[in-house]
Amino acid sequence: MTGVSKINLVGLSRDQLINLFDELGERKFRADQVMKWIHQRGVTEISEMTDISKPLRERLKKISEITLPKILKSLVSVDGCHKWIVEVESGSKIEMVYIPESGRGTLCISSQAGCSLDCSFCATGKQGFDSNLSVGEIIGQLWWANEQLNGFSDVKERPVSNVVMMGMGEPLLNFDNVMDAVSIMMHDSAYGLSKRKVTISTSGVVPAIEKMKDFTDASLAVSLHAPNDELRSRIMPINKKYPIAELLKAVRGYMDSLKDKRVPVIEYTLIKGVNDHRQHARDLAKLLESLPCKINLIPFNAFSLSEYKRPSSSSVTNFRQILKEAGYTVTVRTTRADDIGAACGQLVGDISDQTKRSARYAKSRIIKAKLLTDDENLLVAADIL
């Protein structure tokens, strides 16, 4: 096996494990045994899987391993949220966030190191893009959250009851790995999360949304953030490729494929003076009238590379009221963990930016700062004269 990469068991779905054991001449129930050892008991050594025969364990050790991403730092917010900085194989650092609430605990998981998209209101996009995360690196975040929060002490009382693929990156641009990771999250031999409690959030990768029905029945959230193409293209460049009409058609198709009456969540970040006017709310209500959905309003959370501002409380209230009067179920996301840079839109890592976007933004900031300083110097000189 010298020079040959071993199989990482953490990132194998049940079907993939069944295929592995079939190749080894073993029965498929071995797949469930291995999944339970790793994902329910937190075992990281094959030798500790005591209900598997010793000869089979020795064979497994020759061809496979249990490898997890590395936790570098853990931060705890004053409101009880946790943020972990995680190192992945590429050397980049990503972030994941745990949000405790009454009756549930939500883990926000990253799918990419950085993001290839460049939504103007999101800190992750300003860092550029390094790589897609492997299945093991995605599911490893859930593994680590359970280990860090209760050490796998009680399978039935796991602190993570909900997972949202809303961390760093666009999940549907890492389609295969995200689908496999979601299947592990939802399998009874692993984490046993229900389809209602695993949510994939997308900025609108239309072909991938259309493919989803063949791979999963997880819940869906759509980052919309504008009621028309002109504005959405300005703040979300992906809209130039997949405009709103195409996006909503794909969303309807996916929701129609589900066997229950779930509806998508429409995410809408409110940015002062950009998309938070009353008319924007009325236009949004009109746009979505043929799509049963819930709307989640997110007051913008500031970060260093953005000049956007948070809307006033009255603007948020007015926007919400217009949508409610139009018959929508509307929630306003409470800002959590902003003291540790873990609020929505604030996640950043330390990545090797393949796009060079981060360098361009840094240069732009330096130029703007210099221009501001020059203007201030001119004003001071004018005052002296």
N, C-alpha and C positions, 0 to 999 in steps of 0.2 A: 504493500500500500504506500510505499515511499513516493512522495510527490503527488499522490492522488488525494483530492479533497474528499473529506468524509461528508456524509449526508447529515444535515442538521435536523434532528428529529423534532425540534421545537416548531419548525416551519412546515411540517407535513400535515395535510388534511387527513381525515379518516380514510378517504379513498386512496390517497397516496400511500398511506401506511399499509393498507390492505394489499396494494400492489407490491410493496416492498416485501411483506411477509409471504406473499404468494411466490415471489422469486426465490425466497429462502425455503420454500416447501412447507410453510407453516399456515395454520388456519387463520381466518380473518379476525377471530376474536382477540388475537394478539394486538391488533391495532387499538382496540378499546382499552386494553390493559396499559399500553404505553401512553396513550393520551391521558388516562387517569393519573398515572404516576407523575407525568410532567405538569399537567395543567390543574389538577385538583390537589395533589399532594406536594407539589413544588420540588420534586426530586430532580437533581441535575447530574446524577451519576447513574449510569446504566446498571452498575453492579448492585445498586440498592433496590432494584425492581425484583423483589423476592418471590413474586408469584410466577415469574418466568424462569424456566430451567437455567441452571448455570451454563450448560453448553451453549444455549441460545444467546444468553447474555454475552458470552465470550465472542460469539460470531458477530453480534451487534456492535460490540466495542471495536471490532476490526474495521467495520464499514461505516459506522455512524458515531455521532456525538450529540451532546446537548449543549448548545452554545447560545448565550443570551447577550444582548447589548449591555454595555457597562454604565451603571449609574455613577455620575461624577459628582453631582451635588443635589441636595434636597433643600427646598425652601418652603416655609410654612407662613401663610398669610395670617393677618390678625383676624380674618373672618373664618379661619379653619381650612381654607383651600391649601392644597399642596402642589408645588411645581417641582418636577425633576428634570435635571439636565442630563441627557443620555448621549453617550458616545456610540456611534455605529461603525461598521467595518471600514467605511471609506475614510474615517478619521473626523468626519463632521460631527458637530454636536446639535442635537435636536431637543425639543422640549415637549413634555406632556403634563397635563394638569388634571388634578382630582378636585371635584367640587361637591362637597357634602351638603345635602339638603334634608329637610324633614322627610323621612321615609325612603330616601334613596341616595345613592352616591354615583355621580356621573364622572366618567373618565374621558377626557378629551385627548385623542390619540393622533399623532402625526403619521403621515404616509410618505412624505418626501423630506429630504434634507434641502431646505429652502423651498422655492416654488418657481416653476417656469412661467407662471402667469404674473401679471404686474398690476393687480388691482390697487388703485391709488390710495385706498384707505387702510391697507393692510401692511403691517411691518414686515411680515415674512417675505412678501414679494420684493421688498426693497433690498433684501439680502441676495437676490439672485437664486440660482439653482445649482445643486451639486449632483444629486442622484436620487433614484427611487429607492425606497427602503425595501428590503427583502421581507418575505412573509415572517421569518423569525424575528426580524427587527420590529415589525408592526405588532405581532402577537406578544412579543417580548415585553412591550410596554404594559400590556394588561397583566402579564405574569408578574412583572416587577411591582406594579401597584398593589396587587394582592399580597405579595411578599412583604412589602414595606409597611402596609397598613395593618395586616393581622397575621402575617407569616403563615398563611394557609392553615390556620388553626381550626377553621370551621367552614366546610364547603357550603353549608346551607345559609350561613350568615356572612357571606362575602361582602366586604364594604363596597365593591363596585357592582352596582345593579344595572347601570346603563352605560353604554359606550357610544360616543359620538365621534365620527371621523371628521373632526373639525379643527384639528391641530395644524401643524405646518404642512403645506403642500396641497395639491389638488388630487383627491383620492382616485378619481376616474382617469387620471393620466398615469396611474400606476395600477391599471385595471386588474390584471391577473393576480398580482400579489394581494391586493385589497380583497378581492373576491375569496381567495383561499383563506386569508386571515379571518374574514367575517364568518366563513363556514366553520372555522375552529371555535370562534367565540360562541356560536350558536349551538354547537353540538353538545349533547347531553354528557358525553364522556370527557368533555373539556370544561367549558365555563357555563354552558347551559343557559345562555342569555336568550330571551325570546326575540322574535322578529320585530316586536314593537319597541324593544329596548336597545336595538342596535341601529344607529342612524348614519347613513352615508350622506355627507354634505358635498354638493358640487356647485361650482361656479357656472356650469352650463355646458359640459362637454357632450353635445347632443348624440353623436354616434354611440358613446359609451352608455348613456342613459337608455338608449334603445336596445343595447345588448344586455342590460342588467337582468331583465326578466328571465333570461335563460340561465342565470347563475345564482340568483339570490332572491329572497323576498324580504330583505331588510327594509327598514323605513327610510324615507328620502327627505332631505332638506335641500332647498334651492336658494343659493345666494343671488337674489335679484337686485335689490338696492336702488332701483330706478324704475319709473313707470313708463318709460319710452326709450326707443333705441338711441336717439341722439344723446341723451344724458348717460345712459348705461354704457354706450361705447366710449364716452369720455372718461368715465371712472373705472370701467372694466373692459379692457381691450378685447377680451374674448368675445364680446358681443358683436364685434365686426365680422367674426367668422360664423358665429351661431346667434343670430338675432332672436329677439324675444319670442316672436311667433313660432319659430322652429323649436325653441327651448320648451315652451309651454305645451306644444304638441307632443314632444317626447315625454314630458312629465305625465301628461294624461295617459299616454300609451302604457307607461310603466305602472301607474296606479291602477289602470283597468285590468292589468294582468294579475293583480293580487286577488286572493280569495276572500278578502274581508273588506271592510268599509273604511280602512285607513285613508287619511288624506296627507298630502305633503305639507311640510312646513315651509313657508316662504320667509326667508331671512331678509331683513331690510335694515341696513345700518343708516341711522339718521345723522347727517352731517350738516352742521350749521350753514345756512345760506346756499347749500348745494342741492339737497333733495328733501328738505324738511318743511316746505311750504304747504299750506292747506290745499292748494291746487294739485300738488304732487299726490297728496292723499286721495283726493277725489279721482285723479287719473288712475291711481293704483287700484282703487275699488272697481272702477270701470274695466280695467285691464283683466282683472282676475274673476270677473263675474261668472264666467263659464267654467271655472276650475274650483271645485270644492277644496278648500285649504284652510290652514291656520296661518296666521301672520305673526311673526316674532319681530318686534321692533328692538333695535340695538342702538342705544345712544353711542355715538362715536367715542372710542377710547384713544386719547392722544398718545403719540410716540414721537421720538426725536426727529425722524426723517419726514414728518408730515406737517404741513401748515394748516390742515383742517382743524376745525374747532368743534367742540361738543355742543349740541343744540341746547337751548334753554328748556327748563322743565315745562314751561307753558307750551312750547312748540311740540314737545313729545306728547303732552296731554291732548292738545288739539288734534294732532295727527291721529292718535289712537281713537279719539272720540268720533272722528269722521268715518273711520273704518268700522267701528262698532255700529254706528248708526246705519251703515250700509249692509249690516248683517254678518260681519266677520267675527270670528273668535280671534281676539288680539291679546298678545302678552307683550310686556315690556321687559326685556332682559335686565335683571339687576346686575350692576357692575360688581364683579367679585374679583378679588386677588390683584387689583391694580397696584397694590403696594409692593408686589413682587414681580410686576411686569407680566402677569398671566391673564389679564382680562382679554376679552374677545378682540382679535386684531392686533394684539401686542406681542405675540409669540415670535421670538427670534432665536437663532442658534449661533453657532460659530462654524460656518461652512466654507468649503473651497468653491467659490462662485465660478462656475463654468461659463456663465453668461457675461461676466464683467459688469453686470448691472450695478452691483454694490459700489464698485469703484466710480462709476459714472455719477451715482447719487451723491457719493462723498465729495467728488470734485464740484458738483453743482452747489452743494452746501457751502463749500469754501468760497466759491465765487460770490454767492449771495451774501455771505457774511462780510466779505471784503467790500462789496458794493454798499452795504449798509454802513460799514465803518467809514467809508469815504464820504457818504452823504452826511453822516454825523459830524465829521471833521469840517465839511464845508459849512454846515450850520453853525458850528462853534466859531469858525473863522469869520463868518458874516456877523455874528453877535459881537465879536471883538472889534471889527471894523466899524 
